[in-house]
Amino acid sequence: MQEAYENDILEDSELAEEFIPETVATANEDYVPEEGSEFVPDEVEVVGVRFKKMGKMYFFDPNGVKYQPGTHVLVKTSRGVEYATVSMANTVVSGDKIVPPLRRVLRAATKSDDERHEANLESEREAFRIFDKKIADHKLEMKPVDVEYTFDNNRLTFYFTADGRVDFRDLVKDLASVFKTRIELRQIGIRDETKIIGGLGVCGRPFCCASFLPEFSQVSIKMAKEQNLSLNSAKISGVCGKLMCCLRFEHESYEEEAKRSPKVDQIVRTPDGEGTVTEVNLISGAIKVRLSAEPDKPPKTYKREDLIRTTKSAEPPAQTVIRPSTLEGEQPEVKQDEPAQTPKDQPKKQRHAHRQRHRPRKNGQENKDNK
C-alpha cells in the first residue's frame, strides 16, 4: 500500500509478471490472515500505521493486540507483506472512516525482522544505482527518484519523474532480468519528488511536506491575495515550483478576520465622524480611515472594535476636464451631460456656413477679386 500520487501512475505490472521466476515465493505465508469482510460496523477498533516517516497513515485491524506508537509491525497489503511503524495506538473510530476490506496486522516485528528491514534498505540503495545506469543505457528521458522493496522481496517499485509519458517496456524487461522479481515503475509529480528527497525551504527550516505533512492540500493564488502577500511567483513558490504549502496554514484565520473587518473604500463611523477605509491590517486589527471632514489630512488609525460599518461605499469623484485655454485663477470647467443640439437649435448663419464655403463663384466675382 502506497501513498496516493497526484499525477497519473504509469505501471507495467502485467508485463513484469512474465519475467517472474518460478522459484520466487511469497514469504511469511504461515501468518497471512483471512481477507477482511466488506461489512463494516458502526464502530471498529483500529490501529494507525505508516510505511514512511511522513507518509499517509492507514488503518489496520489490531486483531485483539494492543500496540503503542513507535512499535514496528508487519502487515499484509495488496503489494505483499510490508514493514510498518505504528503511529496511532488502538482507537475506536466510526465505520464511515474505514475503507473495506479492513486488513489485519500480522504481528509485531522481531529483532530478525528489523535486521531484514535494514538489509532491504541497503538493497534499495544498490537497486537505485542500477536503475540510474539502466535509464542511461536505454537513453530514456526520465529521472530516478526512489526505490522500494517489499518486506518479503516479492516486489520492487521504482519511482521516477518525467515531462511526459515514457515507453519503459524494454527497461522493465532489463530490470526483471537483473533482480529476478516483480518490477513496478511509477511516475510521480514534482511535489512528491520534493517530499521524498527533502531539503530546506526559504524560511531555513526543512520542507513541510517532508517533515510533518502526511498529505498535500490544495493551495491557490487566492490565498496569497487574501493574506496581502506579494504575488511574485519567486516569493510564494517553493523549491518544487508550486505554491508553498504554508500559504494554507493561516488561510482560515485570515478568512475569519476578513469577515470581522470592513473592506477598503467602505464608509464607516469612527469616534471622530464618518470616513472611508483606506487600509486594513487583518492580523493586528488596525484600520486606517480617511475622515470625510478632513479629506486633505492623512488617514487616522483606529481599532476594529471602535468602528461601525455601514452599507455605503465611497463613490468615485466626478471627472474634471480642464480646458487648454483656462487661465490661472479661473475655475476649471466640470464636464456635464448636455443634450445634443439639433439643426433647428443652431444659429442660421452656422447652419448655412458650409454652403457658402463650397458654393462656386461667378465670373464677375472672380474678376472683382483679381482687381
C-alpha positions in Angstrom: 0.0 0.0 0.0 1.4 3.3 -1.0 0.5 7.0 -0.9 -1.8 8.4 -3.5 0.0 10.5 -6.0 -1.5 13.4 -7.8 -0.1 12.5 -11.2 -1.1 9.6 -13.4 0.7 6.4 -12.5 2.4 4.6 -15.3 3.0 0.9 -14.5 3.5 -2.3 -16.4 2.8 -5.0 -13.8 1.3 -7.4 -16.3 4.4 -7.3 -18.5 6.7 -7.6 -15.5 4.9 -10.7 -14.3 6.1 -12.6 -17.4 9.7 -12.3 -16.1 9.0 -13.5 -12.5 11.0 -16.7 -12.0 9.1 -19.7 -10.7 11.5 -20.1 -7.8 10.3 -16.8 -6.2 7.7 -17.5 -3.5 5.8 -15.2 -1.1 7.5 -15.1 2.3 5.8 -15.4 5.7 2.9 -17.5 4.3 2.4 -19.0 7.8 0.8 -15.9 9.2 -1.2 -14.5 6.3 -4.7 -13.6 7.7 -8.0 -14.0 6.0 -9.3 -11.2 3.8 -11.4 -8.6 5.7 -15.1 -8.5 5.2 -16.8 -5.8 3.1 -19.2 -5.3 6.0 -18.1 -2.5 8.4 -19.9 -2.0 11.8 -20.8 1.4 13.1 -17.7 1.4 15.4 -14.5 -0.5 15.0 -11.2 -0.7 16.8 -8.2 0.1 14.6 -4.5 1.0 14.8 -2.8 3.5 12.5 0.4 2.7 10.8 2.8 4.5 8.4 5.1 2.9 5.8 7.3 6.1 5.7 8.2 8.6 8.3 5.9 11.3 6.9 3.7 9.1 4.8 0.0 8.7 4.9 -1.5 6.9 7.9 -3.5 3.8 7.1 -6.0 1.9 9.4 -5.5 -1.8 10.2 -7.3 -4.3 12.4 -5.1 -4.9 15.5 -6.6 -8.4 15.8 -7.1 -8.0 19.6 -3.5 -6.9 20.3 -2.6 -3.6 22.0 0.1 -1.6 20.1 1.9 1.5 21.2 3.1 4.3 18.9 6.6 3.6 17.6 6.1 -0.2 17.5 7.3 -1.9 14.3 4.8 -4.3 12.9 4.3 -6.5 9.8 1.1 -6.0 7.8 -0.3 -7.7 4.7 -1.2 -5.3 1.9 -2.1 -5.6 -1.8 1.6 -5.4 -2.6 2.6 -8.1 -0.2 4.0 -8.3 3.4 5.4 -4.9 4.4 7.3 -3.5 7.3 5.5 -0.5 9.0 5.5 1.6 12.2 2.6 2.2 14.5 1.7 6.0 14.5 -1.6 5.8 16.4 -2.4 3.3 19.2 -5.6 1.3 19.4 -8.5 3.6 18.8 -12.2 3.1 18.2 -13.4 5.0 15.1 -16.7 5.3 13.2 -17.3 2.9 10.4 -17.6 5.6 7.8 -13.8 6.3 8.2 -12.9 2.8 7.2 -12.3 1.7 3.6 -13.3 -2.0 3.4 -11.9 -4.6 3.5 -10.0 -3.8 6.7 -6.8 -5.8 6.7 -5.2 -7.1 9.9 -1.8 -6.5 11.5 0.1 -9.8 11.2 2.3 -9.4 14.3 4.9 -7.2 15.9 8.3 -7.2 14.3 11.0 -9.2 15.9 14.7 -8.5 16.0 15.3 -10.6 13.0 12.6 -8.7 11.2 14.4 -5.4 12.0 17.6 -6.8 10.6 15.9 -7.9 7.5 14.4 -4.5 7.0 17.9 -2.9 7.3 19.2 -5.3 4.7 16.3 -4.3 2.4 17.3 -0.7 2.8 20.8 -1.5 1.7 19.5 -3.5 -1.3 17.3 -0.4 -2.3 20.4 1.8 -2.5 22.1 -0.7 -4.8 18.9 -1.1 -6.8 18.8 2.7 -7.2 22.3 2.8 -8.7 21.4 0.0 -11.2 18.2 1.8 -12.1 20.0 5.0 -12.8 22.5 3.2 -15.0 19.8 1.3 -16.9 18.0 4.6 -17.7 21.2 6.0 -19.2 21.7 2.8 -21.2 18.2 3.0 -22.7 18.5 6.7 -23.2 15.2 7.5 -21.6 14.0 11.0 -20.6 13.3 10.1 -17.0 14.8 10.9 -13.6 15.1 8.2 -10.9 13.8 9.3 -7.5 13.4 6.4 -5.2 13.3 2.6 -4.9 11.3 0.4 -2.5 11.4 -3.3 -1.7 8.5 -5.0 0.0 9.5 -6.8 3.2 9.2 -10.2 1.5 11.2 -9.0 -1.6 8.2 -10.1 -3.7 8.0 -6.7 -5.4 10.4 -3.9 -6.3 9.0 -0.5 -7.1 10.9 2.2 -8.9 9.8 5.9 -8.7 10.7 8.4 -11.4 9.7 11.8 -12.8 9.4 12.7 -16.5 7.9 15.6 -18.5 5.5 13.2 -20.3 4.7 9.6 -20.9 7.6 7.3 -21.2 7.7 3.9 -23.0 9.7 1.9 -20.5 8.7 -1.6 -21.6 12.3 -2.5 -22.6 13.6 -1.1 -19.3 11.1 -3.3 -17.3 12.4 -6.4 -19.1 16.0 -5.4 -18.4 15.3 -4.8 -14.7 13.3 -8.0 -14.3 16.3 -10.0 -15.7 18.6 -8.4 -13.1 16.5 -8.5 -9.9 14.5 -11.7 -10.6 11.3 -10.4 -9.0 8.2 -8.4 -9.9 9.0 -5.0 -11.2 6.8 -1.9 -10.9 7.5 1.6 -12.3 5.6 4.6 -11.0 5.7 8.1 -12.4 5.3 10.7 -9.7 4.9 14.5 -9.7 7.4 17.1 -8.7 5.7 17.7 -5.3 6.1 14.0 -4.5 9.7 14.1 -5.6 10.4 17.0 -3.3 8.7 15.2 -0.4 10.8 12.1 -0.9 14.2 13.9 -1.4 13.6 16.6 1.2 15.6 19.8 1.7 15.4 23.3 3.3 12.9 25.9 2.4 13.3 29.7 2.1 12.5 30.0 5.8 15.6 27.9 6.7 13.5 25.0 8.0 13.1 21.5 6.5 10.3 21.2 3.9 6.8 21.0 5.5 5.9 18.1 3.2 9.0 16.1 4.2 8.8 16.9 8.0 5.2 16.8 9.2 2.6 17.0 6.3 1.3 13.5 5.6 -0.8 14.7 2.5 -0.8 17.6 0.1 -3.6 20.1 0.4 -4.9 22.3 -2.4 -3.3 25.8 -2.5 -4.5 28.6 -4.7 -3.2 32.1 -5.6 -6.4 33.5 -3.9 -4.9 32.6 -0.5 -1.9 34.8 -1.2 -4.1 37.7 -2.2 -6.2 37.4 1.0 -3.0 37.5 3.1 -1.8 40.6 1.3 1.3 38.8 0.1 3.4 39.7 -2.9 2.1 37.9 -6.0 5.7 37.5 -7.3 5.9 33.8 -8.1 9.5 33.6 -6.9 8.4 34.7 -3.4 5.4 32.5 -2.9 6.6 29.3 -4.7 8.6 26.5 -3.1 11.6 24.6 -4.4 9.2 22.3 -6.3 7.9 25.3 -8.4 4.4 25.1 -6.9 2.8 27.4 -4.4 4.1 26.9 -0.9 2.1 24.6 1.3 2.4 27.1 4.2 0.1 29.5 2.4 -2.8 27.3 3.6 -1.8 27.2 7.3 -3.2 30.6 8.2 -5.8 30.8 5.4 -8.8 30.0 7.7 -7.7 32.6 10.3 -7.4 35.3 7.6 -10.9 34.4 6.3 -12.4 34.8 9.8 -10.6 38.1 10.4 -11.8 39.3 6.9 -15.4 38.7 7.9 -15.0 40.8 11.0 -13.2 43.7 9.3 -14.6 46.4 6.9 -13.4 46.4 3.3 -11.3 49.0 1.6 -13.4 52.0 0.3 -16.2 51.2 2.7 -17.7 54.1 4.7 -17.5 53.6 8.4 -18.4 55.6 11.5 -15.5 56.4 13.8 -15.4 58.3 17.1 -14.3 61.4 15.1 -17.1 61.0 12.4 -17.6 59.2 9.2 -14.8 58.3 6.9 -13.6 55.9 4.2 -11.4 52.9 4.8 -8.1 53.1 3.0 -6.1 50.2 4.5 -6.9 47.1 6.6 -4.4 45.0 8.7 -6.3 41.8 9.4 -3.8 40.4 11.9 -3.4 43.4 14.2 -7.0 44.7 13.6 -5.7 48.2 12.8 -7.9 50.1 10.3 -6.8 53.3 8.5 -9.7 55.7 7.8 -9.7 59.0 5.9 -12.3 61.2 7.6 -14.8 62.9 5.4 -14.5 66.1 7.4 -10.7 66.2 6.9 -10.1 64.9 3.3 -6.8 66.7 3.0 -5.2 65.2 6.1 -3.5 61.8 6.3 -5.8 58.8 7.3 -6.1 58.0 11.0 -5.6 54.6 12.5 -8.4 53.0 14.6 -9.0 49.7 16.2 -11.5 47.4 14.5 -13.7 47.3 17.6 -14.1 51.2 17.6 -15.6 51.3 14.1 -19.2 50.8 13.0 -19.6 49.5 9.5 -22.3 50.9 7.1 -23.7 49.5 3.9 -22.4 52.5 1.9 -19.3 52.6 -0.3 -17.3 55.6 -1.3 -18.3 57.0 -4.7 -15.6 57.9 -7.2 -15.1 61.7 -7.6 -16.6 63.5 -10.6 -14.4 63.7 -13.7 -13.0 67.1 -14.2 -12.0 68.4 -17.7 -9.6 71.4 -17.8 -9.7 73.5 -20.9 -6.4 74.3 -22.6 -7.3 78.0 -22.6 -8.0 78.1 -18.8 -6.1 81.0 -17.3 -4.5 80.9 -13.9 -7.1 81.8 -11.3 -10.1 80.6 -13.3 -12.2 77.7 -12.1 -11.9 74.5 -14.2 -14.9 73.5 -16.2 -16.7 70.5 -14.9 -18.0 68.3 -17.8 -21.7 67.6 -17.5 -24.0 65.6 -19.7 -25.8 68.0 -22.1 -28.4 67.2 -24.7 -27.1 67.2 -28.3 -28.2 70.2 -30.4 -30.5 69.6 -33.3 -30.1 71.6 -36.6 -33.0 73.8 -35.7 -31.3 74.8 -32.4 -28.2 76.0 -34.3 -27.9 79.6 -35.4 -29.0 80.2 -39.1 -25.5 81.6 -40.1 -23.8 78.5 -38.6 -26.2 76.1 -40.5 -25.5 77.7 -43.9 -21.8 78.4 -43.4 -20.7 75.2 -45.2 -22.8 76.1 -48.2 -21.1 79.4 -48.7 -17.7 77.8 -48.4 -18.4 75.2 -51.1 -20.6 77.5 -53.4 -18.8 78.1 -56.8 -18.0 81.7 -57.6 -19.3 83.5 -60.6 -17.1 85.1 -63.3 -17.8 88.6 -62.2 -16.9 87.9 -58.7 -13.6 86.3 -59.7 -12.6 89.4 -61.8 -13.5 91.6 -59.0 -11.3 89.7 -56.7 -8.4 89.8 -59.2 -8.7 93.6 -59.3 
